Amino acid sequence: MNRICLSLPTNRACPATLTAMHQEAAHAAEHFGVAVDLLVLDSCDEATRAEHARVLAALPPAPGVSVHHLGEEPQRAFLRRVIEHSGAPEPERLLDLMLPAGVSYGACTNRAFLLAAALGCRSVHRRDSDSAYQLHDGEPVFPVHHELPWLGRPAAEAAPAVTRTDLDPALAGRPVSLAGASFIGELSVDIAEIRHLDETVYEDVVGLWAPGHWSDEQRRDLAAESFTGAGTAPFTGDDSTLALVDPMRVDMCNVAFDRDVYERFPLSPATDTIGSDYFLLHLVHDATLPGILHNRHIENFHTPERRTDSGFQAYQLRFVKFLLSMLHLHHVYDRLAAEGPALLDDRQRVRTGRVAEFLRESARLDRADNHWRLDRCDTAYRKLGGRYAEFAERLAPARERLLAEAERDIEDYARLADAWPALVDAARHTAPGQGSG
């Protein structure tokens, strides 16, 4: 029987999400004949984690569904065993990259990838704790409806099941490697207040994630499109396209990958950096691996913690670090696009070492563009005043450290990529462990 991993990494209280995901897991098992490992990677405090354990324990048994709730200590124990068995160099450094002290959107998903390998799953389906399923005619709109059963199967087999096909016939024999959609509701990045305060400043700041050589008009167009997902219109009926999926049309709260993607390449382990978990969307697209883009969008919302003073400062720092990361990532994206199908080996799998080379190249780029980005951020935040100006004051003395961190993050990403095939192989032979730790 095909096994899938429905995964939720969380560092916040989310009992309603846990219950809803269990319903999606039961739906997948009942309607698609798969075994579902519902994997909750819980980085919450002890009291919240205990409440999550109570919620999960109270869920009604569902045929074909197994629940795994792991706090950070069981995760760490699993990772130590995997790293030891892999024989990879610098084991303590690898452990830090897989389970860092700071928030890392990529690292938490990497842990799900390794645990999915340990559980024998053929795909990972990721959701987020600050999102919810839409309802249509009183029933939840589960993305797994489009994610199964086509992942890993030739695109030609999926073609009759989608609304349309926008794929070169020469690629029809390649496997469907991702299925995804976006979200409706609030912006995916919690910066709507900036737009409310000053539209021009918003365009300037958001436009900073574009490549350095783009024109002002291109930056404004990017700002208008960024972080908006699928807008606000609710789901009214299914629509799906078999294509090379545009990374701008998929959100990581609503995506599934075939194992031949995530077992070949990890996500960035960068800490305190928004968007560190999106790399595989670009890799799949540029390697000319087919995907399914659908419209079962998830509802996005923002938790109140981000609006507190401490939460605001932390979140704005993650946003600025995202802007700085783009100096390196745009270089890599350009290299991926130029390489195209040569990114794949003769088994249609990603050539891990080749992509890691691009990461290492990008670490050697001149920092001038990032100095410029920080200058623009400083001007923009000071113009907004209030706590934004206070943030700019805190940002100023951290400039050199942040520039160095952006460079080190990409070097660490290459280091993790080098070790990734051995880690995945070791994970396949390592028991995942249990408990809420």
C-alpha positions in Angstrom: 0.0 0.0 0.0 1.2 3.5 -0.8 2.2 5.5 2.3 2.0 9.3 2.4 3.1 11.8 5.1 0.7 14.6 5.9 3.0 16.9 7.9 2.4 19.9 10.2 5.4 21.7 11.7 4.3 24.1 14.4 5.6 26.3 17.2 2.1 27.7 18.2 -1.1 26.4 19.7 -3.2 24.9 16.9 -5.8 22.4 18.2 -8.3 23.2 15.5 -5.7 22.6 12.8 -4.7 19.3 14.3 -8.4 18.1 14.2 -8.9 19.4 10.7 -5.7 17.7 9.4 -6.8 14.4 11.0 -10.0 14.7 9.0 -8.0 15.3 5.8 -5.8 12.2 6.6 -9.0 10.1 7.1 -10.4 11.4 3.8 -7.1 10.5 2.0 -7.1 7.0 3.5 -10.8 6.4 2.7 -10.9 7.8 -0.8 -7.5 7.0 -2.2 -6.6 3.7 -0.4 -3.4 5.0 1.1 -1.8 4.7 4.5 -1.4 8.1 6.0 1.2 9.1 8.5 0.0 12.3 10.2 3.2 13.8 11.4 3.1 16.7 13.9 6.5 18.2 14.6 5.9 20.2 17.7 8.3 23.0 18.8 5.9 24.5 21.3 6.4 25.0 25.0 5.6 22.1 27.3 2.1 23.2 28.2 1.0 23.8 24.6 2.6 20.5 23.5 0.8 18.7 26.2 -2.5 20.2 25.1 -1.7 19.1 21.5 -1.1 15.6 22.8 -4.5 15.6 24.5 -6.2 16.8 21.4 -4.6 14.1 19.2 -5.3 11.3 21.8 -8.9 12.3 21.8 -9.4 12.0 18.0 -11.5 9.1 16.8 -9.5 6.2 15.3 -9.4 6.4 11.5 -8.6 3.3 9.4 -5.3 3.7 7.6 -4.2 6.7 9.6 -1.3 6.7 12.1 -0.5 9.7 14.2 3.0 10.7 15.1 3.5 13.6 17.5 7.1 14.5 18.2 8.4 17.3 20.3 11.9 18.6 19.8 13.6 16.1 22.0 12.4 13.0 20.2 13.2 14.8 16.9 16.7 15.5 18.2 17.2 11.9 19.2 16.1 10.7 15.8 18.4 13.1 14.0 21.4 12.1 16.1 20.8 8.4 15.1 20.4 9.4 11.4 23.5 11.6 11.4 25.6 9.0 13.2 24.4 6.2 10.8 25.1 8.4 7.7 28.8 8.9 8.6 28.6 12.5 7.4 31.3 14.8 8.6 30.7 17.5 11.2 27.8 15.7 12.9 27.2 18.4 15.5 27.1 21.1 12.9 24.6 19.0 10.8 22.4 18.6 13.9 22.4 22.3 14.4 21.3 22.8 10.8 18.6 20.3 11.1 17.3 21.5 14.5 18.5 25.0 15.1 17.8 27.1 18.2 16.1 29.8 16.1 13.0 29.6 13.9 13.7 27.9 10.5 10.9 27.3 8.1 13.2 25.1 6.0 14.7 23.1 8.8 11.4 22.0 10.2 10.3 20.8 6.8 13.7 19.0 6.3 13.0 17.1 9.5 9.6 16.0 8.0 11.4 14.8 4.9 13.8 12.6 6.8 11.0 11.3 9.0 8.9 10.5 6.0 11.8 8.5 4.6 12.0 6.6 7.9 8.3 5.9 7.8 8.6 4.6 4.2 6.4 7.3 2.7 6.3 8.1 -1.1 5.3 11.8 -0.7 5.1 14.6 1.8 2.1 16.9 2.0 2.7 20.0 4.1 0.2 22.2 5.9 0.8 25.1 8.3 -0.7 25.9 11.7 -1.8 29.5 10.8 -4.1 28.3 8.1 -7.4 26.5 7.7 -9.4 24.6 5.1 -12.1 26.4 3.2 -15.6 25.0 3.3 -17.8 24.4 0.3 -21.4 23.2 0.7 -20.5 22.6 4.3 -17.6 20.3 3.6 -13.9 21.0 4.0 -12.0 21.6 0.8 -9.0 19.2 1.1 -6.0 19.8 -1.1 -5.1 16.1 -1.0 -7.9 15.6 -3.5 -5.5 16.8 -6.2 -2.3 15.7 -4.6 -3.3 12.0 -4.8 -2.9 9.7 -6.7 -0.7 11.3 -9.3 2.5 12.2 -7.5 5.3 10.0 -8.8 3.4 8.8 -11.8 4.0 9.8 -15.4 2.4 13.1 -16.3 0.6 11.4 -19.2 -1.4 9.3 -16.8 -2.6 12.5 -14.9 -3.6 14.4 -18.0 -7.2 12.9 -18.2 -7.9 13.8 -14.6 -7.1 17.6 -14.7 -9.0 20.4 -16.2 -6.3 21.3 -18.7 -2.8 20.5 -19.7 -0.2 23.1 -20.4 2.8 20.8 -20.7 5.2 20.1 -23.6 4.2 16.6 -24.9 7.9 15.8 -24.7 7.7 15.9 -20.9 4.6 13.7 -20.6 6.8 10.7 -19.6 8.3 12.6 -16.6 6.9 12.0 -13.2 4.4 14.4 -11.5 6.7 15.8 -8.9 4.6 18.3 -7.0 1.0 19.3 -6.5 0.1 22.6 -5.0 -2.1 25.6 -4.7 -2.0 28.9 -2.8 -4.1 30.6 -0.1 -6.9 33.1 0.2 -7.2 35.8 2.9 -4.5 37.9 4.5 -1.1 38.4 2.9 1.2 35.5 3.4 3.8 37.8 4.9 2.5 40.0 7.7 3.3 43.4 6.3 -0.1 44.7 5.3 0.3 47.5 7.9 3.1 49.0 5.9 0.9 49.2 2.8 -1.8 50.8 4.9 0.6 53.4 6.3 2.3 54.3 3.0 1.7 52.6 -0.3 4.9 54.0 -1.8 7.0 52.7 1.0 5.4 49.3 0.7 6.2 49.1 -3.0 9.8 50.2 -2.3 10.4 47.6 0.5 8.6 44.7 -1.1 10.3 45.4 -4.4 13.7 44.8 -2.7 13.3 41.1 -3.1 13.6 41.5 -6.9 17.0 41.0 -8.6 19.3 44.0 -8.2 19.2 44.9 -11.9 15.4 45.2 -12.2 13.8 48.5 -13.1 11.6 50.5 -10.7 8.6 49.5 -12.8 9.4 45.8 -12.5 9.8 46.2 -8.8 6.4 47.9 -8.5 4.8 45.1 -10.5 6.4 42.5 -8.3 5.2 44.3 -5.1 1.6 44.4 -6.4 1.7 40.6 -7.0 3.8 39.5 -4.0 2.3 37.6 -1.0 -1.3 38.0 -2.2 -1.8 34.3 -3.0 -5.1 33.6 -4.8 -6.8 36.8 -3.5 -10.0 36.5 -1.5 -12.5 34.7 -3.7 -13.7 31.5 -2.1 -13.7 28.0 -3.7 -16.7 27.3 -5.9 -15.5 24.2 -7.9 -12.4 22.3 -8.9 -9.9 23.6 -11.5 -6.5 22.1 -12.1 -3.7 22.4 -14.6 -0.9 19.9 -15.5 2.1 22.1 -16.2 5.6 23.2 -15.1 4.2 25.0 -12.0 5.0 28.6 -11.5 6.6 29.0 -8.0 4.7 32.2 -7.6 1.4 30.3 -7.7 2.1 27.9 -4.8 2.4 28.5 -1.1 4.2 26.1 1.2 1.1 25.8 3.4 -0.5 23.9 0.5 2.0 21.7 -1.3 2.9 18.1 -1.8 6.2 16.7 -3.2 7.1 13.3 -4.5 10.0 11.6 -2.7 12.3 11.8 -5.7 12.3 15.6 -5.1 12.8 16.0 -1.4 15.0 12.9 -1.0 17.4 14.4 -3.5 17.6 17.9 -2.2 16.7 19.7 1.1 15.4 23.1 1.9 17.5 26.0 3.3 18.2 25.6 7.0 18.5 29.4 7.4 17.1 30.7 10.7 14.8 33.7 11.2 14.4 34.1 7.5 11.0 34.2 5.8 10.8 32.2 2.6 13.6 29.8 3.5 11.4 26.8 2.6 10.5 27.7 -1.1 13.6 26.5 -3.0 12.2 23.2 -4.1 9.3 25.0 -6.0 12.0 26.7 -8.2 14.0 23.5 -8.5 11.1 21.4 -9.7 10.0 24.1 -12.2 13.5 24.7 -13.7 14.4 21.0 -13.9 11.2 20.7 -16.1 9.5 18.3 -13.8 5.7 18.3 -14.2 3.3 19.3 -11.5 -0.4 19.9 -10.8 -1.6 23.4 -10.0 -5.0 23.4 -8.5 -7.4 25.8 -6.8 -8.1 24.2 -3.4 -6.6 27.1 -1.7 -6.1 27.2 2.0 -7.4 30.1 4.2 -4.4 32.1 5.6 -4.6 34.1 8.9 -2.1 35.8 11.2 -1.7 34.9 14.8 -1.9 37.8 17.4 1.7 37.2 18.7 3.1 38.9 15.6 1.4 42.1 16.6 3.0 42.3 20.0 6.1 44.5 20.3 8.5 41.5 20.6 6.7 39.6 17.9 6.8 42.6 15.6 10.5 43.1 16.0 11.2 39.4 15.4 9.0 39.2 12.4 10.4 42.3 10.7 13.9 40.9 11.2 12.8 37.7 9.4 11.5 39.8 6.6 14.7 41.8 6.2 16.8 38.6 6.3 14.5 37.3 3.5 15.4 40.3 1.4 19.1 39.8 2.0 18.9 36.1 1.1 17.7 37.0 -2.4 21.1 38.3 -3.4 22.3 34.7 -3.3 19.1 32.9 -4.3 18.5 34.9 -7.4 22.0 33.9 -8.6 21.1 30.2 -8.0 17.7 30.6 -9.7 19.4 32.0 -12.8 21.8 29.1 -12.8 18.9 26.6 -12.4 17.0 28.2 -15.3 20.0 28.0 -17.5 20.7 24.4 -16.6 17.1 23.3 -17.2 16.6 19.6 -17.8 20.4 19.0 -17.3 19.6 19.3 -13.6 18.2 15.7 -13.9 20.1 12.5 -14.1 19.2 9.6 -16.5 16.6 8.5 -13.9 14.9 11.9 -14.0 16.1 12.7 -10.5 17.7 15.9 -9.4 21.5 16.0 -9.6 22.2 17.0 -6.0 25.9 17.8 -6.4 25.3 20.1 -9.3 22.7 22.2 -7.5 25.0 22.4 -4.4 27.7 23.8 -6.7 25.4 26.7 -7.5 24.8 27.4 -3.9 28.6 27.6 -3.2 29.1 29.9 -6.2 26.5 32.3 -4.8 28.2 32.6 -1.4 31.1 34.4 -3.2 29.0 37.2 -4.6 29.8 40.8 -3.8 27.7 42.2 -1.0 27.1 45.6 -2.6 23.5 44.8 -3.5 22.8 43.8 0.0 24.3 47.0 1.4 21.9 48.8 -1.0 19.0 46.8 0.3 19.8 47.6 3.9 20.1 51.3 3.0 16.7 51.3 1.4 15.1 49.4 4.4 16.6 51.9 6.8 15.2 54.9 4.8 11.8 53.2 4.4 11.3 52.1 8.0 12.4 55.5 9.4 9.9 57.2 7.1 7.1 55.0 8.5 7.9 56.2 12.1 6.8 54.7 15.3 7.9 51.1 16.0 9.2 50.9 12.4 11.6 53.7 13.1 12.5 51.9 16.4 13.2 48.7 14.3 15.5 50.7 12.0 17.4 51.9 15.0 18.0 48.3 16.1 18.8 47.2 12.6 21.6 49.8 12.0 24.2 48.3 14.3 23.4 44.8 13.1 24.2 45.5 9.4 27.6 43.7 9.1 26.3 40.7 11.2 23.3 40.3 8.9 25.4 40.6 5.7 27.7 37.9 7.1 24.7 35.7 8.1 23.2 35.8 4.6 26.5 34.6 3.2 26.9 31.9 5.9 23.3 30.7 5.4 23.9 29.9 1.8 27.2 28.1 2.7 25.4 26.1 5.3 22.7 25.2 2.7 25.4 23.8 0.4 26.9 21.9 3.3 23.6 20.3 4.2 22.9 19.5 0.5 26.3 17.7 0.3 25.3 15.5 3.2 21.6 15.1 2.2 21.7 11.8 0.1 23.6 10.1 3.0 21.2 11.4 5.5 18.1 10.2 3.6 19.6 6.8 3.1 20.4 6.5 6.8 16.9 7.8 7.7 15.3 4.9 5.7 17.0 2.5 8.2 16.3 4.5 11.3 13.2 4.1 13.6 11.4 7.5 13.8 10.6 7.3 17.5 7.4 8.4 19.2 6.1 10.6 22.0 5.6 14.3 22.5 9.0 14.7 24.2 
